[in-house]
Amino acid sequence: MSPATPPAVLAALLDRPDASGADLARRLGLSRAAIWKQIQALRAAGLAVTAQAGVGYRLDAPLELLDAAAIRAALDADQQARLGELAVHWQIDSTNSALLRRAGEDRRDRLACLAELQTQGRGRRGRTWQTTLGGGLALSLLKRFDGAMAGLAGLSAAVGVMVVRALADCGIEQARLKWPNDVTAGDRKLAGILIELGGDALGPCHAVIGVGLNLRLDPATAIDQPWTDLASLAGAAPPGRNRLAGRVLGRLIEGLDLFAAHGLAAFADDYARLDALRGRPVRAVGPGGERIGIAGGLGADGSLRLDTGHGEVRIDSGEVSIRLGER
């Protein structure tokens, strides 16, 4: 599959479903073997394409490809003016990696990168972020800060609030926040956040904020934790990918400027309302060992407050993972 553009057969199927291999070959000026190869590449990318004798090929589920103009249309005029660049790729190694490479070359602020497919998508602590064609939303935004990196404490929690606000804009009200970087619904992962920093530790510095959202996953998808998707939460009509991408970018553009001015404090009340862990028994596992206690919400620096029964400890977001205990 070409890394730069979608296969021609995909556009043809979106334009006219139930096309036979012979019809597709004739319309696209390709051999039947080339059509078959492109169909197989789409299936390998996670797209369900069925073939019915006497009818032809068809996509099993609706597919809305990412479109820069449609994403921009979901931003208000002020957000559009503040956005430095919006790049939409068919296939890329990682949207975060692309912006990290750009950070030292392009001094503009608020560069956005989205991709249909990632060959090396990743999450926190080196985990792989799995995406299938049309099944998720992978986007990243580069934001520059004048101050030191220490001033970005709690940024992941603030970004979580921004993402939940964007989901609410699209009619998804069930989303909650699971420290340190997950958006959940019913204790199942809906989205993940990956923030990578660069620049001078004493300032100026920059952050690349990556957001991966599950839109419509195959039930057989294997992930290392329980998951859900927007199709399950929204029923038959999940929000369109371009509208959702625009709302996430819009909330990030506004929210990151607010964070730059006021820090995590500007988001603390909303985080407390959305906190999926507060008041629940949890197990924190990290290089320093295991801690068990009752989650007590966020510290001012974005750390997790944990009541162990022998006093309160603070768990740093860079060192642990969280497993839910019993309610």
Summary of the structure (lengths in Angstrom):
residues: 327
radius of gyration: 21.2
end to end distance: 46.9
largest distance: 74.2
contacts: 1063
relative contact order: 0.12
helix: 34%
strand: 29%
